């Protein structure tokens, strides 16, 4: 629900804050008192276009702030996460927007800066406004389809259709991708890929063609010098008089003699023996490696040819051996796909036909459910319209064939004929804001249990009605407020009497400046406000008594069927 709205320097409002309650909130005031300013503030909260001319004269900027308390904020959090914004803490969403007199503006969600586009996405989930402005979700055919599906409980059938539609779409996309290969260039592409695959696969590149190839080439180029030097090292270590091993043997002999008279020498003798063993092992290691060095000049030529091949492939297909191998794998996959293209296209034709048949069968089941639900929905909304001043009106829900889409094979249009003998017109074509708002009230009354938007705002939906019709409007608003938070700007006392909370807007002149103010009314204040609405400035005891009767009557249980609960609403 909308917890509070704070407005600063917007038109004739200098500084005002409203704390709304659950249920039905009514806002009243004399014509021109500034009630529409608060609708403008809500529009800014929803991300609607900002008019810098609305900044109060003499001020640099206007600002609006709002706080929403949401029981189920998962959908809002998903939008916030997508935009990189912090989630709602304990179900609280904070909205702030500033518009400067120069035309620039800023907005925040949960105290983090964001874009107007994101604000608009969030706003569409928070408030549905009905009145002489454009923020009316029920005028959207996609929303009408969504509401019809909710009313008709078509969820399982819609999910089955969505799966078959997705399967068909995947096959069509595959076919389109195959057909996108130009017939004129397909043979050239096959030849090119065949050459690439052959060149790379014939090279049979392996891990040894990386850095180790360069090292092997270096060894081969210096093989003679390496063999000679290794031989000299082995000779110096273990062969002939004066070798390291021979010297170590003499050392061990001396240490053996020494340890008889100097016990500490025993450890030295052991260390000398260990060194002698290490020298022998080093000699054998060097000898083994020297034996494996190929001094044949042809080995150098072979390695140089291999290096030249590898370098050429790397220049053509990738900076590393692994990159070249990956390029070959991709070329092989693409080549096999092209070679099997004709066979796959032939198979796809049959698969697409089967998928299309399955999708249309699922679509027909969904259409049948929608058509059945459309009859019931139209009848219920027509009944709801009767007491709202449309005694002979007709509401229609048309389900017409449409090109298959992810949502089905139907288009849905809500239409309305306010007078007998006139053709029904789509809701979007209804010119009278008063008419469309009352139609919306009837639609909302029927669909309240399926509508996830928590806050409904109605701006003077009682235009051009009065008396018993006005009371009917009030009763429907009261019933609707059992499942939604409702804010209604009204000029009818019969409607205002039903409010759970009542706010009065007035204006006064201070220092030659006009100020609009809004204040909550007590029970006595409500009676005086209703009396003013009934009798103007002449509030007599009779008029006041009438106002109190309206308040008392509004507290009685609503007539007609009980209003359904809307589980999951804020």
Secondary structure as GFF3:
##gff-version 3
##sequence-region A 1 570
A	DSSP	beta_strand	2	10	.	.	.	ID=ss1
A	DSSP	beta_strand	13	19	.	.	.	ID=ss2
A	DSSP	beta_strand	24	29	.	.	.	ID=ss3
A	DSSP	alpha_helix	35	45	.	.	.	ID=ss4
A	DSSP	three_ten_helix	52	54	.	.	.	ID=ss5
A	DSSP	beta_strand	61	69	.	.	.	ID=ss6
A	DSSP	alpha_helix	74	82	.	.	.	ID=ss7
A	DSSP	beta_strand	92	100	.	.	.	ID=ss8
A	DSSP	beta_strand	105	109	.	.	.	ID=ss9
A	DSSP	beta_strand	112	114	.	.	.	ID=ss10
A	DSSP	alpha_helix	116	123	.	.	.	ID=ss11
A	DSSP	beta_strand	127	130	.	.	.	ID=ss12
A	DSSP	three_ten_helix	137	139	.	.	.	ID=ss13
A	DSSP	alpha_helix	141	152	.	.	.	ID=ss14
A	DSSP	alpha_helix	155	179	.	.	.	ID=ss15
A	DSSP	alpha_helix	183	203	.	.	.	ID=ss16
A	DSSP	three_ten_helix	207	209	.	.	.	ID=ss17
A	DSSP	alpha_helix	211	221	.	.	.	ID=ss18
A	DSSP	alpha_helix	223	238	.	.	.	ID=ss19
A	DSSP	alpha_helix	244	261	.	.	.	ID=ss20
A	DSSP	alpha_helix	265	291	.	.	.	ID=ss21
A	DSSP	alpha_helix	297	317	.	.	.	ID=ss22
A	DSSP	alpha_helix	321	339	.	.	.	ID=ss23
A	DSSP	alpha_helix	341	386	.	.	.	ID=ss24
A	DSSP	beta_strand	394	405	.	.	.	ID=ss25
A	DSSP	beta_strand	408	417	.	.	.	ID=ss26
A	DSSP	beta_strand	425	426	.	.	.	ID=ss27
A	DSSP	three_ten_helix	427	429	.	.	.	ID=ss28
A	DSSP	alpha_helix	433	447	.	.	.	ID=ss29
A	DSSP	three_ten_helix	448	450	.	.	.	ID=ss30
A	DSSP	beta_strand	455	459	.	.	.	ID=ss31
A	DSSP	alpha_helix	467	480	.	.	.	ID=ss32
A	DSSP	beta_strand	485	489	.	.	.	ID=ss33
A	DSSP	alpha_helix	493	496	.	.	.	ID=ss34
A	DSSP	beta_strand	501	510	.	.	.	ID=ss35
A	DSSP	beta_strand	513	520	.	.	.	ID=ss36
A	DSSP	alpha_helix	523	535	.	.	.	ID=ss37
A	DSSP	alpha_helix	541	554	.	.	.	ID=ss38
###
